[in-house]
Amino acid sequence: MKVVELVTSVQAYGWSPEELHFQYPHLSMSQIYSALAYYWEHKEEIDADVKQRFEYSEKLRLEAGESTLAKRLRQEGLIE
């Protein structure tokens, strides 16, 4: 697991180190605290990576268009 993936869990869900350990039991508390410390030492670089990943995924989402399932649910009035 990459540091950036752990950090996005904190940013998206506000998870504490203990919650991160619950969600990712394959990581030790030591690994989690080390990853978070690494993030704070390299915050600008990792934040730029998070932004780049978001922009790339948003580009792909827009290029893909609406899914067949979403279209059907919209037609049935189940989503807006």
N, CA, C and O atoms as a GROMACS GRO file, in nm:
protein
  320
    1MET      N    1   0.085  -0.116   0.000
    1MET     CA    2   0.000   0.000   0.000
    1MET      C    3   0.090   0.123   0.000
    1MET      O    4   0.189   0.129   0.072
    2LYS      N    5   0.053   0.220  -0.081
    2LYS     CA    6   0.132   0.343  -0.091
    2LYS      C    7   0.087   0.443   0.014
    2LYS      O    8  -0.028   0.444   0.058
    3VAL      N    9   0.180   0.528   0.053
    3VAL     CA   10   0.151   0.634   0.150
    3VAL      C   11   0.035   0.719   0.100
    3VAL      O   12  -0.054   0.754   0.178
    4VAL      N   13   0.036   0.752  -0.027
    4VAL     CA   14  -0.069   0.837  -0.083
    4VAL      C   15  -0.207   0.773  -0.067
    4VAL      O   16  -0.306   0.844  -0.047
    5GLU      N   17  -0.216   0.642  -0.076
    5GLU     CA   18  -0.345   0.574  -0.059
    5GLU      C   19  -0.392   0.580   0.086
    5GLU      O   20  -0.512   0.595   0.112
    6LEU      N   21  -0.300   0.570   0.178
    6LEU     CA   22  -0.334   0.582   0.320
    6LEU      C   23  -0.380   0.724   0.351
    6LEU      O   24  -0.478   0.745   0.422
    7VAL      N   25  -0.309   0.821   0.297
    7VAL     CA   26  -0.341   0.962   0.320
    7VAL      C   27  -0.478   0.996   0.263
    7VAL      O   28  -0.553   1.072   0.325
    8THR      N   29  -0.511   0.944   0.148
    8THR     CA   30  -0.643   0.974   0.091
    8THR      C   31  -0.755   0.917   0.177
    8THR      O   32  -0.864   0.972   0.180
    9SER      N   33  -0.729   0.808   0.246
    9SER     CA   34  -0.829   0.754   0.339
    9SER      C   35  -0.850   0.850   0.456
    9SER      O   36  -0.962   0.870   0.501
   10VAL      N   37  -0.742   0.908   0.504
   10VAL     CA   38  -0.752   1.007   0.612
   10VAL      C   39  -0.828   1.129   0.562
   10VAL      O   40  -0.917   1.180   0.630
   11GLN      N   41  -0.792   1.176   0.442
   11GLN     CA   42  -0.855   1.296   0.388
   11GLN      C   43  -1.002   1.275   0.355
   11GLN      O   44  -1.086   1.361   0.382
   12ALA      N   45  -1.035   1.162   0.298
   12ALA     CA   46  -1.172   1.135   0.255
   12ALA      C   47  -1.265   1.102   0.371
   12ALA      O   48  -1.381   1.146   0.373
   13TYR      N   49  -1.216   1.026   0.467
   13TYR     CA   50  -1.303   0.976   0.574
   13TYR      C   51  -1.271   1.030   0.712
   13TYR      O   52  -1.348   1.010   0.807
   14GLY      N   53  -1.157   1.099   0.725
   14GLY     CA   54  -1.118   1.151   0.855
   14GLY      C   55  -1.076   1.043   0.952
   14GLY      O   56  -1.088   1.060   1.074
   15TRP      N   57  -1.028   0.931   0.900
   15TRP     CA   58  -0.992   0.818   0.984
   15TRP      C   59  -0.871   0.847   1.072
   15TRP      O   60  -0.774   0.908   1.026
   16SER      N   61  -0.877   0.804   1.194
   16SER     CA   62  -0.766   0.810   1.288
   16SER      C   63  -0.669   0.696   1.257
   16SER      O   64  -0.704   0.605   1.181
   17PRO      N   65  -0.549   0.700   1.314
   17PRO     CA   66  -0.458   0.586   1.295
   17PRO      C   67  -0.520   0.453   1.339
   17PRO      O   68  -0.498   0.349   1.276
   18GLU      N   69  -0.597   0.457   1.447
   18GLU     CA   70  -0.661   0.334   1.494
   18GLU      C   71  -0.764   0.283   1.394
   18GLU      O   72  -0.774   0.162   1.370
   19GLU      N   73  -0.841   0.375   1.334
   19GLU     CA   74  -0.939   0.335   1.233
   19GLU      C   75  -0.869   0.284   1.107
   19GLU      O   76  -0.915   0.189   1.044
   20LEU      N   77  -0.759   0.347   1.071
   20LEU     CA   78  -0.680   0.298   0.957
   20LEU      C   79  -0.636   0.154   0.982
   20LEU      O   80  -0.642   0.070   0.891
   21HIS      N   81  -0.592   0.126   1.104
   21HIS     CA   82  -0.550  -0.010   1.137
   21HIS      C   83  -0.667  -0.108   1.129
   21HIS      O   84  -0.652  -0.222   1.084
   22PHE      N   85  -0.784  -0.063   1.172
   22PHE     CA   86  -0.903  -0.148   1.163
   22PHE      C   87  -0.938  -0.176   1.016
   22PHE      O   88  -0.969  -0.289   0.980
   23GLN      N   89  -0.931  -0.072   0.933
   23GLN     CA   90  -0.966  -0.086   0.792
   23GLN      C   91  -0.858  -0.161   0.712
   23GLN      O   92  -0.888  -0.231   0.615
   24TYR      N   93  -0.733  -0.145   0.754
   24TYR     CA   94  -0.620  -0.209   0.685
   24TYR      C   95  -0.541  -0.292   0.786
   24TYR      O   96  -0.430  -0.255   0.823
   25PRO      N   97  -0.597  -0.404   0.831
   25PRO     CA   98  -0.533  -0.483   0.937
   25PRO      C   99  -0.397  -0.542   0.899
   25PRO      O  100  -0.321  -0.584   0.985
   26HIS      N  101  -0.367  -0.544   0.770
   26HIS     CA  102  -0.236  -0.594   0.727
   26HIS      C  103  -0.125  -0.495   0.757
   26HIS      O  104  -0.007  -0.530   0.747
   27LEU      N  105  -0.161  -0.370   0.795
   27LEU     CA  106  -0.062  -0.270   0.833
   27LEU      C  107  -0.052  -0.264   0.985
   27LEU      O  108  -0.153  -0.263   1.055
   28SER      N  109   0.069  -0.260   1.035
   28SER     CA  110   0.088  -0.244   1.179
   28SER      C  111   0.070  -0.097   1.216
   28SER      O  112   0.078  -0.010   1.130
   29MET      N  113   0.046  -0.071   1.343
   29MET     CA  114   0.035   0.068   1.388
   29MET      C  115   0.166   0.143   1.360
   29MET      O  116   0.164   0.261   1.328
   30SER      N  117   0.276   0.074   1.374
   30SER     CA  118   0.406   0.134   1.345
   30SER      C  119   0.415   0.177   1.199
   30SER      O  120   0.464   0.287   1.169
   31GLN      N  121   0.370   0.092   1.109
   31GLN     CA  122   0.371   0.127   0.966
   31GLN      C  123   0.279   0.245   0.938
   31GLN      O  124   0.314   0.333   0.859
   32ILE      N  125   0.165   0.249   1.001
   32ILE     CA  126   0.069   0.358   0.981
   32ILE      C  127   0.129   0.490   1.029
   32ILE      O  128   0.126   0.590   0.956
   33TYR      N  129   0.183   0.492   1.150
   33TYR     CA  130   0.243   0.615   1.202
   33TYR      C  131   0.364   0.657   1.119
   33TYR      O  132   0.387   0.776   1.098
   34SER      N  133   0.440   0.561   1.071
   34SER     CA  134   0.555   0.593   0.985
   34SER      C  135   0.510   0.655   0.854
   34SER      O  136   0.570   0.751   0.806
   35ALA      N  137   0.404   0.599   0.796
   35ALA     CA  138   0.351   0.653   0.671
   35ALA      C  139   0.297   0.794   0.690
   35ALA      O  140   0.320   0.882   0.607
   36LEU      N  141   0.227   0.816   0.801
   36LEU     CA  142   0.174   0.950   0.827
   36LEU      C  143   0.286   1.049   0.854
   36LEU      O  144   0.276   1.165   0.812
   37ALA      N  145   0.391   1.008   0.922
   37ALA     CA  146   0.507   1.095   0.945
   37ALA      C  147   0.574   1.127   0.812
   37ALA      O  148   0.615   1.241   0.788
   38TYR      N  149   0.586   1.026   0.725
   38TYR     CA  150   0.646   1.048   0.593
   38TYR      C  151   0.563   1.150   0.516
   38TYR      O  152   0.617   1.239   0.450
   39TYR      N  153   0.431   1.137   0.524
   39TYR     CA  154   0.344   1.233   0.455
   39TYR      C  155   0.373   1.375   0.501
   39TYR      O  156   0.390   1.464   0.418
   40TRP      N  157   0.380   1.397   0.631
   40TRP     CA  158   0.402   1.533   0.680
   40TRP      C  159   0.539   1.586   0.643
   40TRP      O  160   0.557   1.707   0.630
   41GLU      N  161   0.636   1.497   0.624
   41GLU     CA  162   0.769   1.541   0.580
   41GLU      C  163   0.774   1.569   0.430
   41GLU      O  164   0.863   1.640   0.383
   42HIS      N  165   0.678   1.514   0.356
   42HIS     CA  166   0.675   1.529   0.209
   42HIS      C  167   0.537   1.574   0.162
   42HIS      O  168   0.490   1.533   0.056
   43LYS      N  169   0.473   1.659   0.239
   43LYS     CA  170   0.334   1.698   0.217
   43LYS      C  171   0.310   1.759   0.079
   43LYS      O  172   0.216   1.719   0.010
   44GLU      N  173   0.392   1.852   0.038
   44GLU     CA  174   0.371   1.917  -0.092
   44GLU      C  175   0.375   1.816  -0.206
   44GLU      O  176   0.290   1.818  -0.295
   45GLU      N  177   0.473   1.730  -0.203
   45GLU     CA  178   0.489   1.629  -0.309
   45GLU      C  179   0.370   1.532  -0.312
   45GLU      O  180   0.317   1.501  -0.418
   46ILE      N  181   0.328   1.486  -0.195
   46ILE     CA  182   0.219   1.389  -0.189
   46ILE      C  183   0.086   1.456  -0.221
   46ILE      O  184   0.002   1.396  -0.289
   47ASP      N  185   0.065   1.578  -0.174
   47ASP     CA  186  -0.058   1.650  -0.210
   47ASP      C  187  -0.067   1.672  -0.361
   47ASP      O  188  -0.175   1.663  -0.419
   48ALA      N  189   0.046   1.699  -0.424
   48ALA     CA  190   0.048   1.714  -0.571
   48ALA      C  191   0.012   1.583  -0.638
   48ALA      O  192  -0.059   1.582  -0.739
   49ASP      N  193   0.060   1.472  -0.583
   49ASP     CA  194   0.026   1.339  -0.636
   49ASP      C  195  -0.123   1.312  -0.622
   49ASP      O  196  -0.186   1.262  -0.714
   50VAL      N  197  -0.180   1.345  -0.505
   50VAL     CA  198  -0.324   1.327  -0.483
   50VAL      C  199  -0.402   1.408  -0.585
   50VAL      O  200  -0.498   1.359  -0.644
   51LYS      N  201  -0.361   1.532  -0.607
   51LYS     CA  202  -0.430   1.619  -0.704
   51LYS      C  203  -0.420   1.561  -0.845
   51LYS      O  204  -0.518   1.559  -0.919
   52GLN      N  205  -0.301   1.514  -0.882
   52GLN     CA  206  -0.282   1.455  -1.015
   52GLN      C  207  -0.370   1.331  -1.033
   52GLN      O  208  -0.430   1.313  -1.139
   53ARG      N  209  -0.378   1.247  -0.932
   53ARG     CA  210  -0.461   1.127  -0.939
   53ARG      C  211  -0.609   1.164  -0.956
   53ARG      O  212  -0.681   1.102  -1.034
   54PHE      N  213  -0.653   1.265  -0.880
   54PHE     CA  214  -0.792   1.308  -0.891
   54PHE      C  215  -0.821   1.362  -1.030
   54PHE      O  216  -0.922   1.325  -1.091
   55GLU      N  217  -0.734   1.448  -1.081
   55GLU     CA  218  -0.755   1.506  -1.214
   55GLU      C  219  -0.758   1.397  -1.322
   55GLU      O  220  -0.838   1.404  -1.415
   56TYR      N  221  -0.671   1.298  -1.310
   56TYR     CA  222  -0.668   1.190  -1.407
   56TYR      C  223  -0.796   1.107  -1.401
   56TYR      O  224  -0.854   1.074  -1.505
   57SER      N  225  -0.841   1.074  -1.280
   57SER     CA  226  -0.963   0.995  -1.267
   57SER      C  227  -1.085   1.075  -1.316
   57SER      O  228  -1.177   1.018  -1.375
   58GLU      N  229  -1.086   1.205  -1.290
   58GLU     CA  230  -1.196   1.289  -1.337
   58GLU      C  231  -1.198   1.294  -1.490
   58GLU      O  232  -1.305   1.290  -1.551
   59LYS      N  233  -1.081   1.303  -1.551
   59LYS     CA  234  -1.070   1.302  -1.698
   59LYS      C  235  -1.127   1.172  -1.754
   59LYS      O  236  -1.205   1.173  -1.849
   60LEU      N  237  -1.088   1.060  -1.694
   60LEU     CA  238  -1.138   0.930  -1.741
   60LEU      C  239  -1.289   0.918  -1.722
   60LEU      O  240  -1.359   0.864  -1.807
   61ARG      N  241  -1.339   0.970  -1.609
   61ARG     CA  242  -1.483   0.964  -1.582
   61ARG      C  243  -1.560   1.043  -1.688
   61ARG      O  244  -1.663   0.998  -1.737
   62LEU      N  245  -1.510   1.160  -1.720
   62LEU     CA  246  -1.578   1.243  -1.821
   62LEU      C  247  -1.571   1.180  -1.959
   62LEU      O  248  -1.668   1.184  -2.035
   63GLU      N  249  -1.457   1.121  -1.992
   63GLU     CA  250  -1.442   1.054  -2.122
   63GLU      C  251  -1.533   0.932  -2.134
   63GLU      O  252  -1.585   0.904  -2.242
   64ALA      N  253  -1.552   0.861  -2.024
   64ALA     CA  254  -1.633   0.739  -2.026
   64ALA      C  255  -1.782   0.770  -2.040
   64ALA      O  256  -1.858   0.690  -2.095
   65GLY      N  257  -1.823   0.885  -1.990
   65GLY     CA  258  -1.965   0.919  -1.996
   65GLY      C  259  -2.045   0.841  -1.894
   65GLY      O  260  -1.992   0.767  -1.811
   66GLU      N  261  -2.174   0.859  -1.903
   66GLU     CA  262  -2.264   0.794  -1.807
   66GLU      C  263  -2.274   0.644  -1.835
   66GLU      O  264  -2.282   0.602  -1.950
   67SER      N  265  -2.272   0.565  -1.730
   67SER     CA  266  -2.280   0.420  -1.746
   67SER      C  267  -2.421   0.378  -1.787
   67SER      O  268  -2.517   0.452  -1.769
   68THR      N  269  -2.430   0.260  -1.842
   68THR     CA  270  -2.559   0.205  -1.882
   68THR      C  271  -2.650   0.191  -1.762
   68THR      O  272  -2.770   0.218  -1.771
   69LEU      N  273  -2.596   0.148  -1.650
   69LEU     CA  274  -2.674   0.132  -1.528
   69LEU      C  275  -2.729   0.267  -1.482
   69LEU      O  276  -2.846   0.278  -1.448
   70ALA      N  277  -2.645   0.369  -1.480
   70ALA     CA  278  -2.690   0.502  -1.437
   70ALA      C  279  -2.799   0.554  -1.530
   70ALA      O  280  -2.896   0.615  -1.484
   71LYS      N  281  -2.785   0.532  -1.658
   71LYS     CA  282  -2.887   0.576  -1.754
   71LYS      C  283  -3.021   0.508  -1.724
   71LYS      O  284  -3.125   0.573  -1.722
   72ARG      N  285  -3.016   0.378  -1.700
   72ARG     CA  286  -3.138   0.303  -1.672
   72ARG      C  287  -3.202   0.350  -1.542
   72ARG      O  288  -3.324   0.369  -1.536
   73LEU      N  289  -3.123   0.368  -1.438
   73LEU     CA  290  -3.176   0.414  -1.310
   73LEU      C  291  -3.235   0.555  -1.323
   73LEU      O  292  -3.337   0.586  -1.260
   74ARG      N  293  -3.173   0.640  -1.404
   74ARG     CA  294  -3.224   0.774  -1.426
   74ARG      C  295  -3.359   0.768  -1.500
   74ARG      O  296  -3.452   0.841  -1.466
   75GLN      N  297  -3.368   0.681  -1.599
   75GLN     CA  298  -3.492   0.666  -1.675
   75GLN      C  299  -3.605   0.615  -1.586
   75GLN      O  300  -3.720   0.653  -1.606
   76GLU      N  301  -3.573   0.532  -1.490
   76GLU     CA  302  -3.672   0.477  -1.398
   76GLU      C  303  -3.701   0.570  -1.283
   76GLU      O  304  -3.784   0.540  -1.197
   77GLY      N  305  -3.632   0.686  -1.281
   77GLY     CA  306  -3.656   0.785  -1.176
   77GLY      C  307  -3.597   0.747  -1.042
   77GLY      O  308  -3.635   0.804  -0.939
   78LEU      N  309  -3.504   0.653  -1.041
   78LEU     CA  310  -3.444   0.610  -0.915
   78LEU      C  311  -3.327   0.697  -0.872
   78LEU      O  312  -3.289   0.697  -0.754
   79ILE      N  313  -3.269   0.772  -0.967
   79ILE     CA  314  -3.164   0.870  -0.935
   79ILE      C  315  -3.191   0.994  -1.018
   79ILE      O  316  -3.263   0.990  -1.118
   80GLU      N  317  -3.133   1.104  -0.974
   80GLU     CA  318  -3.149   1.230  -1.049
   80GLU      C  319  -3.038   1.248  -1.149
   80GLU      O  320  -3.035   1.348  -1.221
   0.00000   0.00000   0.00000
